[in-house]
Amino acid sequence: MISLLSTAMAKSVEIPLIVEISENARKKVGDVLEKLKVSSAIMITGRRSYEVAGKKIEEKISDFVSDKFFVEESKIDVAKNVIVSIGYSDVDGVVGVGGGKVLDVAKVVASELKVPFVSVPTAPSHDGIASPVASFRENGKAVSILVDPPTAVLADLTILRHSPIRLLRSGYGDLISNVVAVKDWKLAKDKVGEDFNEVAASMAIMPANLMLASDKSLRENLEMLVRGLILSGVAIAIAGSSRPASGSEHKFSHALDILGYGNGTHGEQVALGTIIMEYLHEKHYGEGDWVLVKESLERVQAPTMAKEIGLTKEQVLEALVFAKNIRKKRYTILEDVNPSKDEFELVLRKTGVA
């Protein structure tokens, strides 16, 4: 990883040392391991991911791989079990091939072992492919922890192009949610004096705005989407927190997770939250364009109504009210204007979310 010294925040920042987005990035894993001086790596993957990409990658890097582990569920204990299984082996690298839960486990393992981590995503469903954050489900609740970011990210467009369309839409929702997250961050800077990093904010918001302005299909825009998600992850590393990519819209998503409502993916939930919170920013501060956000989601055929992800109006209202109790120290539009249940009901009616 590259270590940068941020004079404004007086801290060291670790970001990926190697990033490649190409049609044959999967073929570069061996070269990257050699460049990183890794000689005994473990591969962490999922059953489906292994069949889709991991098996061929393993064949190419067999001289570097000492063991392989399959991830079935996203839990911290899974990462701990991998570490225990390794025992006293001289592991000096981790290769993760898979979706979000695989890469999150791999990030934790690599961070605990203090070894390089090569991230090979098989689905661009969220910014975790390059971020220093690992998210898990523990006792029905979403838990996020800061870890070391990947040392290398090899995003193979040939693999990612064949991802289920729902996961592409989920990635789109997660990326465009940055427009609200950055507004919330600026609001916190102006209202409560929170530290704000312009570089991190720009890295998070620019790709999101480019995607919002595009009229191409998601598969046509795949490279832009992947680049945006990687930049979003790097922005988190620079900021030292998820601030550039997680605001009130993520609080809403976390509330749904805790309450156990709906069947939406993370990206689908934050996308609905983005419509709602963008409306509030536009109404109270004249900044934002909730119609543009909603129309862009409709263009890629992502959910824009609660019922599309198994939510009732009452459940959405409960989650919006409950969202105010999540991460109270993170100042957002919810803390600033403190919407009532009646105002939320108006927002849902105006936006057509529920």
C-alpha positions, -999 to +999 in steps of 0.1 A: +000+000+000+011+036-006+014+056+026+006+093+021+010+120+047-020+143+049-007+176+063-043+188+068-052+159+090-016+150+102-019+113+097-006+085+075-030+072+048-028+038+033-043+033-002-040+005-027-005+003-043-017-014-075-051-009-093-059-024-127-093-022-144-091-042-177-105-071-197-078-094-185-069-082-150-074-117-137-043-128-156-021-104-137-025-119-102+008-139-105+027-109-117+013-088-088+022-115-062+057-116-076+060-078-075+048-078-039+074-106-031+047-130-020+057-166-021+032-184+001-004-170-002-037-183+008-068-179-015-101-170+001-131-174-022-167-185-024-181-217-040-197-199-069-169-174-073-144-202-074-162-218-103-167-185-121-131-172-117-112-186-088-104-220-102-087-206-133-068-180-113-057-207-088-043-228-117-023-198-129-008-190-095-005-225-081+032-219-073+022-190-050-008-206-032-003-228-002-040-232+009-075-223-001-106-214+021-142-211+011-164-184+027-201-194+031-213-165+053-202-130+063-192-133+100-161-122+119-158-157+133-152-170+097-121-148+095-110-159+129-114-196+119-093-190+088-065-175+109-066-204+134-065-229+105-034-214+092-017-219+125+020-213+123+023-215+085+045-189+068+017-172+050+029-139+034-001-129+013-039-132+008-057-134-025-095-128-023-117-138-053-153-132-048-181-108-039-185-086-008-186-112+020-155-130+005-135-098+002-145-086+037-133-118+053-101-117+032-095-081+043-097-090+080-075-120+076-048-100+057-050-072+082-046-096+112-017-113+095-001-080+084+004-093+048-005-079+014-040-085+002-049-088-035-086-081-042-102-097-073-139-088-072-164-109-090-193-084-086-193-046-085-221-045-059-205-019-035-174+001-027-160-027-004-138-039-033-112-013-025-122+002+009-106-002+043-139-013+058-152-048+064-189-053+070-205-084+087-238-096+099-236-104+136-268-114+155-289-099+128-271-066+129-247-050+104-213-045+119-185-025+101-149-024+112-119-005+099-092-027+084-062-023+060-073-016+025-063-040-003-027-038-014-038-044-050-072-044-067-075-063-100-109-056-115-115-079-144-142-065-167-147-098-184-157-114-150-176-084-138-196-080-170-212-113-163-223-104-128-261-107-121-277-075-132-292-070-097-257-067-083-247-041-110-277-021-100-268-025-063-233-011-071-249+018-089-271+026-059-241+024-035-221+048-058-247+074-063-255+075-026-223+094-023-241+126-035-260+126-002-231+114+019-209+143+008-237+168+013-242+155+049-204+157+055-203+193+043-233+201+065-214+186+095-185+208+087-206+239+085-228+232+115-206+214+140-171+220+127-164+185+117-131+179+098-137+178+061-113+165+034-119+181+000-098+155-019-117+126-003-151+143-010-142+150-046-131+114-052-164+102-038-187+127-055-172+130-090-178+095-103-213+095-088-222+127-107-208+113-139-230+082-135-260+103-128-254+124-160-248+094-182-275+079-205-258+046-212-268+013-198-251-002-168-232-028-188-220-001-212-209+020-182-193-009-164-158+005-164-170+038-151-190+021-123-161+000-112-137+029-113-162+049-092-166+022-066-128+019-063-124+057-060-151+056-033-132+030-014-099+051-017-118+082-005-128+063+026-091+054+032-080+091+028-108+103+051-100+077+077-137+069+080-166+060+058-178+096+058-173+103+021-196+074+012-220+070+042-244+095+055-281+097+063-289+073+034-268+046+050-283+052+084-317+044+068-302+012+053-287+002+087-321+008+103-338-016+078-311-042+086-316-039+124-353-040+121-351-069+097-374-053+071-375-060+034-354-081+010-333-054-006-295-055-011-274-029+006-272-009-026-309-010-032-316+002+003-292+031+002-306+041-032-341+045-017-325+064+011-307+086-013-340+097-030-355+105+004-325+124+019-318+142-014-354+155-012-347+168+023-315+185+013-333+201-017-363+212+004-343+227+033-312+240+016-320+242-021-292+218-029-297+186-047-320+171-073-340+142-060-359+139-094-326+133-112-316+106-087-349+088-090-349+091-128-314+077-130-323+047-109-354+041-131-332+043-162-310+014-149-342-003-137-331-002-100-359-001-074-373+033-066-403+022-046-403+005-013-426-023-024-401-034-050-378-046-022-405-060+001-411-029+022-444-014+033-449+023+039-452+017+076-419-001+077-401+026+058-415+052+082-404+032+112-369+028+097-366+065+089-375+075+125-352+048+139-324+060+117-319+090+139-307+067+167-279+052+146-244+066+148-256+097+166-222+113+164-224+113+126-242+146+119-264+145+088-295+161+075-315+139+099-299+156+129-300+190+113-337+193+104-350+165+127-379+155+104-411+143+121-429+112+111-455+135+093-427+151+073-413+117+064-448+106+053-450+137+030-415+130+016-425+094+008-457+106-009-439+134-029-411+111-041-434+081-047-411+059-027-440+047-006 
